[in-house]
Every structure is written in structure tokens, then in C-alpha cells.
Amino acid sequence: MKKIIFLLSLTLIIVLGSGCNFWKNTSPQNQETEKAAENPIAQAFFNFDFSDGAAKSFVLPLDSGETVYDFLKTLADQNQIQLEAQESSLGILIQAINSFTNGQDNKYWIYYINGQMAQEGVSTQKVKVDDKIEFKFETNPF
């Protein structure tokens, strides 16, 4: 009889222990932690080269569907940069960043994505995870 009670107790402990472990692994908090570890924060990198030796860099969190212009507006709203832009039939045109205005000293704001000159305007170019966007105030190469 003592043997049966011992075996039943041991079985009960094993069953309860397994249930607790199952509960721990399926709890919402644990699932969120695992999800965060699998999916690091999506971000994009922005750099501004003012051609006078000054530069500013930012790392910004990324939501899907944001354009380069959305990020520029965010930085301007946070007073990180001063932005002058003009809407045209071609989309948004950047006129000035901080006190560097297009045409000044025959230089213009040209932007690059991952080291390549952008092929779209700031208002249509979608930003992807880990994109490196660089604005350079430089002589127009055209």
C-alpha cells in the first residue's frame, strides 16, 4: 500500500511539474520576450553631411510604409534639423537643411540609399529595415 501511495504521489508531482513548465512556456509574457528576441527593433540610419566638416547622424525606429520625407519631417518636428521643402508636380523637393540652401556655392542636397544615389524622390522612396540614408550637400554631378 505504501508503494502505491508513493507511486501515485510521484506521478502527481511529475504531472504537476510538467503542467507548470508548459504554462511557463506558453504564457503571453514569455511569448512576447521570445518574439522580441527573434525580431529586433526595425530601424533606419540617417546621416547629413553639410560639406563644411559638420555632420549629424540619427538612428530611427521604422514602421512599414514610411518614406524618406516622413523621417525628415520627424527629425524637423523634433528640432533635430531645420527643413525647408517645397511641393511640386514631381513630389516634395528639399530646398534647405539647416542653413544650407540648394544653389548655395553651386551645391545641392543629394541623397543616397545604402551608398547609391537615390532613384526616387524623398516623398515616394520607402525606407526599409537597416537602410542607410545619407544626405550630402555637394556639387551637382550632372
Number of C-alpha atoms within 10 A of each C-alpha: 6 7 8 9 10 11 12 12 12 12 12 12 12 12 11 12 12 12 12 11 10 11 12 13 13 10 10 11 11 13 13 11 11 12 11 11 10 9 9 8 14 14 17 20 19 21 17 19 17 18 13 7 6 8 12 13 13 12 12 16 12 19 14 10 12 15 18 23 20 17 18 21 17 14 17 16 12 10 10 15 17 16 19 16 14 10 10 8 6 10 13 15 17 21 15 19 20 12 12 19 18 19 15 13 10 11 17 21 23 17 24 17 19 13 11 11 13 15 10 13 17 20 18 16 17 16 24 18 14 16 18 18 23 23 20 18 24 19 16 12 7 3
